[in-house]
Amino acid sequence: MPSRVVASTRRLLDLFERHGARATFFVLGWVAERNGPLIREIADRGHEIACHGHEHDLVYDLGPDRFRADLRRARAAIEGAVGVGVRGYRAPSYSITRKSLWALEILAEEGFHYDSSIFPIRHHRYGIPDFVRHPVALELRAGRLLEFPLTTLRVGRSNLPLAGGAYLRFVPAALFRRGFARLVRERRPTVLYLHPWEIDPDQPRQAVGWRVRVNHYFNLSRVEARLDRLLAAHGFAPLAEVLDGLDAAGEMPVRTPSPGIELHRTS
């Protein structure tokens, strides 16, 4: 099937430009190898380029050695395409979980400034539900790594995922907007994410099982309008810029992860 990533990404870029919004694009090395001019265009239009791995392999399936190799290959492809250094990383499908926390040390060893892979929710494929819900500086053996968890809204004893993507399609639009606005009013740093294919309702339908079919295709025709309304209501900036601002203002709590998941305050 023909690639549709260029057209849908440019559609997003135009939408962001209309609202004066700037974003972080977590790019696959595989895509950067094949679409270098698109990656350069994203950067030229004022957005941050970060790393999403090479071929979207899950971190906990790769293991430490293959993860490091995947990370280096992806970063080389992305930096070669755009001509600037990459500071941030997001794991495919948020696959830094309890069983792959070793990946944080590797990211720090490889010189990454921040990660945004941990989703503080319960999910069968990802999530660390008791992880801190807001940006934090992790003091690791390999050095300091900032973590920007995916956005959640605390409801009772549970965290409601409110970061975008499939949740932007599945959570009722009014509820999503109200929850997001509440976090903004509380001055909570928030993430809103989506994939270029999620504003492409005319994409070819593939023969997949019902679970994947529902998760991938549900409400695609409504995503762009929902995104447009959120962009009109709130201001957005790249993750690195937000984290740098929090860090400079002394608003970045510092934690030292234990061998488990508890994060102990050190300052």
N, C-alpha and C positions, 0 to 999 in steps of 0.2 A: 504494500500500500504506500502511497506517496506520503512523505513527511509533511506534517502540518504545523510543526513547531514555530517556523519563522512567521507565518501569518498570524497565528494566535498570540505570539509574544509581542509582535508589533501592535496588535490590537490593544493589548494590555498597556504597552508603552504610551500609546496615544491617550488612553483613558487616564493614566497617571498624570500625563502632561496637562490635560484639561483641568485637573484638580490641584495641580501643583504638588503632587505627592511624589516622594522619592522612596525607593524600595531597595531591598537586598534580593538579588537573584542568585539562588543556590543552584549552580550549574553542574551538570554531569560532565566528566571528562570526555565521555563518548560523544556528547553533543558538541562540546567545544572543538573536538577534532574535526567534525564535519560541518560546523557552522561558525567558523571563526569570525566572519564579518558581522554576524548577528551579535555575538558576544561583545565585540568592539562597539557596536551601535548602542547596546544597553549601557555600557560604561560612558560613552560619549554623551548620552542623554541624561547623565547625572546620577546613575544608580550604582550601588555597590555590587561587585561580583564576588561571590564566595563559592565554596566547594561543597558538592553533594555526593562525592565519591565518583568512581569512574563509570560503572555499569549498573548502579542501583542495587548492588548486592548488600544483603543485610549484614550489619557489623558482627552480630553474634554467630552468624554462619561462617564468616570469613576466618575468625580467629586472629590473634595478634599479628603474626607474620604476614599473612595475606592482606590484612587490613592496612598495615603499614605500606605494603607494596601498592595496593589499590589507591591509597591516599597520595602517595608520591606520583603515581602515573596521572591521576586526575589533576593534581595541582600543577604538574608540568604542562599538561594540555591546556588548562584554563589560563595560566599565566602566559603561556606562549601565544595564546589567541588574543589576549587583551593587553599584554605588555605592562601589567602592573602586578604587584604582589597581592596574594590572597590572604586575608586575615581570619576569616570565619569558616565554620564547617557546620553542616547539618547532616546527620546520618539518614540514609534511606529508610523510610518508614519508622523514624524515631527509634532505631534499633540499638541505641545505647540504653541498656536496661541493667538490672542488677547483675545479670550474668555477663555483661560486657563493659563494666565500669573501667576495666583495664584500658579501654580506648581513650579515656580522658588523659591518662598518662602519656599515651603515644601522641595524641594531639599536641600536648605541651612539649614533648620532646622534639616534635617536628616543627615547632615554632609557630603554631597557631595561637592567635590572640584570644579567640572566643569560640564557644560551641553553643549551638541552639538545637539540641537533639532530645532532651529529656522532657517527657510529657508526664506531668504529675497526675495521671489517671490510671484506672484499671482497664486493661484491654488485653485481648488474647494474644496479640502480637507484639505489643510494646507497652511502655508506661512504668513509672516508679511512683505509685500513688502517694507515698509519704515524703517525696522530695520537696524541698522548698519551692514555693510557687512563684517566686519573683527573682530577678537577677541577683547573682551572688558571685563573689570571687572565690575560687577554689584554690587553696594552697596545696599543691601536689608535690610529690618528690621531684618531679621534673621541672617544676616551676609553677607560675601563676597562670590560671586559665579562667576566664570569665564564662559563666554559664547563664544563658537567657532561656529559661524553661518556656515551653509552650503555654499559652494563656488558658487559665481556668477560672471559673467563678465558684466560690465556696458556697455550697447549698447544703445545710445541715452538716453531716459528717462526710460528705462526698464532694469531689471536685467535678464540676460540670465543664466539659471541654468547650471552649469558646474561642478557639484560635482561627477557625476558618476551614478551608478545604471541604472535606465531606461534611463536617459539622455545620458549615455555612449553608450546605444544601439540605441537611436533615433537620436541624433545629429550626422551629418556626421563625420566620424572619423578624417578627416583632419582638419575640423573646430574645433573639440573638442581639438585636439592636439595643434593647433595654439593658441587657447584661453587660454588653460592651461599654455602653454609655456610663453605667454605674462604675465600672473599673476606671474609666477615664476621669470621672468626677472625683474618685478617691485617689487620683494621681498615681495609679498603679501602672508601671510600664507594661505595655500589652503588645502582643504579636497578632497580626492578621495575615494569614498565608493562603495561597491557592496555587494551582498549577495552570499553565497556559491552556491545557486541554479542557479545563473546567469552564472556559467561556466559549467552547467550540461545540455547540449542541448538534451540529451537522456532521460530526466525525463519523466514520464508518463504524458500525456495530460489529463487534467480534463475537464469535461463538464461544461463550464462556459459561461457567456454572452460574446458578441463580444468585449466589452470594456475591460474587464478583460483579455480576451484571447490575445488581441493585446498587452496590457500593460505588460503582464507577459511573453509571449513567443516570442515576436518579436526580431529577431537578436541574440538569445541565442548562436548560433553557432559561432558568431564573437567576443564575449566578451573576451574570454581568449587571443586571439591574440592582441586585442586592449589594454587590460590591460598589457600584456607582453611588448608592445612597450612603454607604459607610464612608466613602472617600469624601463626599460632600459634607459630612457631619464632623469629621475628625482630621487632624493633621498627621501625616506619616513621614518617617525619615528612616534611612538605613539603620540596621541593627548596630553596626560598629559605631555609628555616630551617637546613637542613644546610649550605648554602653560607655563610651568615652565621656559623655556628659555626666552620667551618673557617677562614674569613677572620679572625675575631676571635682565633683561637688561633695565627695565624701559620702555618697548615698549607696555605696556598694558594700553590703555586709561581707565579711570574710569568714569562710568556713574551711575546716580541715576534715575531709571525709575520713571516716573510720573504715576498716575492712568491710563492714556491712554497708548500710546506707545512711546511718545517723550522721547528721552534720552538726558539729559542735562549734559554737561561737568562739572565735579567738580574738575578736576585737569588735 
